[in-house]
Amino acid sequence: MARRSIDGRRAIITGCSSGIGQQLALQMADRGCRLVINARREAKLAELAEQIQHHGGQVVIVAGDVTDPAVRQQMVETAEREFGGLDILVNNAGIGALGPFADADEDRLRRVMEVNFFAPAELTRVAIPVLEKGDQPIVVNVSSVLGHRAVPIKSEYCASKFAMHGLADSIRAELVHRGIQVLLVSPSTTSSEFFDNVIDKSSADYRQMSKAQSPEYVARRTIKAIEKGKHEIILSWSGWGLVWLDRLFPKLADRIVARYG
């Protein structure tokens, strides 16, 4: 697909109260994108909206849990009502869980899958008829390099990101006939409040953040990928290394992650 400018485009971004979502909202607004922003914490959204409006940006808040069908519908309807349509959908909201799979329960798995996979999948489904009428429309799924190669102690999170990866690849082939592009974004570890809000912190290593990418960097690279019409980006050399190690030498990759995580 040809390059696009996001100036004047209409976007929905989920998970905007902190981290990557917050930075995406700020940076996209600076480029002239009109935004519907979502998160559960309304006060945080209000602060972000005020900051965007202070710099002349256009933004509307839809507070609520992305797993709620009514909230998903409200986001799409708000974009139509306030901006006349939708061009960019960014599925960014997500949660994590840390700890051995065998020691967890069904609730942990179901909660992670509901937020990280089912909610964005269903929001995309609701948005497709509106995106189809948009200007160079695109669905952006913020996933993880762990959606390419899984590691121990993050089984539910990895499973949800593998599911997101599979969905993105499948609907990309379907939606091309509707003129809708799909971009999969696969960051490595990112420093954000995500690590303060995991469901289970039973792993003692959950704060190993010394080499974490910044949300600002991830947002900047994501916006460039949207503008360039890319299908997928992996945002670190270590991420690329892990992906290719798994593809070329899967048994070696298994041994390495079993030993070092």
C-alpha positions in Angstrom: 0.0 0.0 0.0 1.1 3.5 -0.7 2.5 5.8 2.0 -0.1 7.6 4.1 0.0 10.8 6.2 -1.9 10.6 9.5 -2.6 14.3 9.5 -6.4 14.6 9.7 -7.0 10.9 10.1 -9.5 9.5 12.6 -8.2 6.9 15.1 -9.3 4.8 18.0 -6.5 3.8 20.4 -7.1 1.5 23.4 -5.1 1.3 26.6 -4.2 5.0 26.6 -3.9 5.6 30.4 -0.1 4.9 30.3 2.8 3.4 28.4 2.6 2.7 24.7 -1.0 3.8 24.3 -0.4 7.1 26.0 2.6 7.8 23.8 0.8 6.8 20.7 -2.0 9.2 21.5 0.4 12.1 22.2 2.5 11.5 19.1 -0.4 10.9 16.7 -2.2 14.0 18.0 1.0 16.0 17.4 0.8 14.8 13.8 -2.8 16.0 13.4 -4.6 12.8 14.0 -8.1 13.1 15.6 -8.5 10.6 18.4 -10.9 8.5 20.4 -8.9 7.3 23.4 -9.9 4.4 25.7 -8.8 3.0 29.0 -10.4 2.0 32.3 -9.0 4.8 34.3 -11.1 7.9 33.4 -9.0 10.3 35.4 -5.9 9.3 33.5 -7.7 9.7 30.2 -8.9 13.1 31.2 -5.3 14.2 32.0 -4.1 12.9 28.6 -7.0 14.6 26.8 -6.2 17.9 28.5 -2.6 17.6 27.4 -3.6 16.9 23.8 -6.1 19.7 23.7 -3.6 22.1 25.2 -1.5 21.6 22.1 -4.4 22.0 19.8 -5.3 18.3 19.2 -8.8 16.9 18.8 -9.6 14.0 21.2 -12.7 12.4 22.7 -12.7 10.0 25.7 -14.5 6.7 26.0 -13.6 5.3 29.4 -14.3 1.6 30.2 -13.1 -1.9 30.0 -12.3 -3.0 26.5 -13.8 -6.5 27.3 -17.2 -4.9 27.5 -19.1 -5.1 24.2 -20.9 -1.9 25.0 -17.7 0.0 25.4 -16.3 -1.4 22.1 -19.5 -0.3 20.3 -19.3 3.1 22.0 -15.8 3.7 20.7 -16.8 3.1 17.1 -20.0 5.1 17.3 -18.1 8.0 18.9 -15.6 8.1 16.1 -18.5 8.2 13.6 -20.4 10.8 15.5 -17.5 13.1 16.4 -15.3 12.7 13.3 -17.5 11.3 10.6 -15.8 7.9 10.4 -12.7 5.9 11.2 -9.4 5.4 9.5 -7.1 3.8 12.1 -7.8 1.3 14.8 -5.0 0.7 17.3 -5.6 -2.4 19.5 -3.1 -1.7 22.3 -4.8 -2.5 25.6 -3.2 -5.5 27.3 -2.4 -7.2 30.6 0.1 -9.8 31.6 0.5 -12.7 34.0 3.8 -14.1 35.4 4.3 -17.4 37.1 4.4 -21.1 36.3 1.4 -22.4 34.3 1.0 -25.5 36.5 0.6 -23.3 39.6 -2.1 -21.0 38.1 -5.8 -21.4 37.6 -8.3 -21.1 34.8 -9.2 -17.6 35.8 -5.8 -16.2 35.0 -5.7 -17.7 31.6 -9.2 -16.6 30.7 -8.6 -13.0 31.9 -5.5 -12.6 29.9 -7.1 -14.0 26.8 -10.2 -11.9 27.2 -8.2 -8.6 27.4 -5.3 -9.4 25.0 -7.2 -11.4 22.3 -10.9 -11.6 22.4 -11.5 -7.9 23.1 -9.3 -6.6 20.2 -10.6 -9.3 17.9 -14.2 -8.3 18.6 -13.4 -4.5 18.5 -11.9 -5.1 15.0 -15.0 -7.0 13.9 -17.2 -4.1 15.1 -15.0 -1.5 13.4 -14.6 -3.2 10.0 -17.8 -1.8 8.4 -16.7 1.7 9.4 -13.1 1.3 8.5 -14.1 0.1 5.1 -15.4 3.5 4.3 -12.3 5.3 5.7 -9.3 6.9 4.1 -6.5 4.3 3.6 -7.8 2.4 6.6 -5.6 0.3 8.8 -5.9 -2.0 11.9 -2.8 -1.9 14.1 -2.4 -4.7 16.6 0.3 -4.0 19.3 1.5 -7.5 20.1 4.9 -8.7 21.3 8.0 -10.6 20.1 6.7 -13.3 22.5 3.9 -13.8 19.9 6.7 -15.3 17.7 8.7 -17.3 20.3 7.3 -18.2 23.7 9.3 -18.2 26.9 8.7 -19.8 30.4 6.7 -18.1 33.2 4.6 -16.1 30.7 2.6 -18.9 29.2 -0.8 -17.1 29.2 0.6 -13.9 27.9 2.6 -15.7 25.1 -0.5 -17.7 24.1 -2.6 -14.5 23.8 0.1 -12.8 21.6 0.4 -15.9 19.4 -3.3 -15.7 18.9 -3.1 -12.0 18.0 -0.3 -12.8 15.5 -2.4 -15.5 13.9 -5.5 -13.3 13.7 -3.5 -10.5 12.2 -2.0 -12.7 9.4 -5.4 -14.2 8.6 -7.5 -11.1 8.5 -4.8 -9.2 6.6 -5.4 -11.6 3.7 -9.2 -11.2 4.1 -9.3 -7.5 4.5 -7.1 -6.6 1.6 -10.2 -7.1 -0.6 -12.0 -4.4 1.5 -9.0 -2.0 1.2 -8.1 -2.4 4.9 -4.5 -2.9 5.9 -3.3 -4.8 9.0 -0.1 -4.0 10.8 1.4 -6.2 13.5 3.7 -4.5 16.0 6.0 -6.7 18.0 8.0 -4.9 20.7 10.4 -6.5 23.1 10.1 -5.7 26.8 8.8 -2.2 27.2 9.1 0.0 30.4 5.6 0.9 31.4 3.0 0.5 34.1 2.2 -2.9 32.5 4.6 -4.5 34.9 2.9 -2.9 37.8 -0.5 -4.3 36.7 0.2 -7.9 35.9 -2.4 -10.4 37.3 0.2 -12.5 39.0 3.6 -11.4 40.2 4.8 -14.8 41.4 7.9 -14.6 39.3 10.8 -12.9 41.2 12.2 -11.6 37.9 9.3 -9.5 36.7 11.2 -6.2 37.3 14.2 -7.0 35.1 13.9 -3.9 33.0 17.5 -2.8 32.4 17.2 -3.3 28.6 13.6 -2.3 28.2 12.4 -0.3 25.3 10.8 3.0 26.0 7.1 3.6 25.2 8.1 6.7 23.3 10.4 4.6 21.0 7.7 2.0 20.4 5.1 4.6 19.6 7.5 6.5 17.2 8.4 3.3 15.3 4.7 2.2 15.2 3.6 5.6 13.7 6.4 5.3 11.1 5.2 1.9 10.1 1.6 3.1 9.8 2.9 5.9 7.5 5.0 3.6 5.4 2.3 1.0 5.0 4.2 -1.8 6.6 2.6 -5.2 7.5 4.8 -6.1 10.5 7.6 -4.7 12.6 9.8 -6.3 15.2 11.4 -3.5 17.3 14.7 -4.9 18.5 17.7 -6.8 17.2 17.4 -9.2 20.1 13.8 -9.8 19.1 14.8 -10.5 15.5 17.5 -12.8 16.9 15.1 -14.8 19.0 12.6 -15.1 16.1 15.3 -16.4 13.6 16.9 -18.7 16.2 13.5 -20.3 16.7 12.9 -20.6 13.0 16.3 -22.0 12.1 17.3 -23.9 15.2 14.1 -24.7 17.2 15.7 -27.3 19.4 18.5 -25.0 20.4 16.0 -22.2 21.0 14.1 -24.6 23.3 17.2 -25.4 25.3 18.2 -21.7 25.6 14.8 -20.5 26.8 14.4 -23.4 29.2 17.7 -22.5 30.8 17.7 -18.7 30.7 14.0 -17.8 30.2 
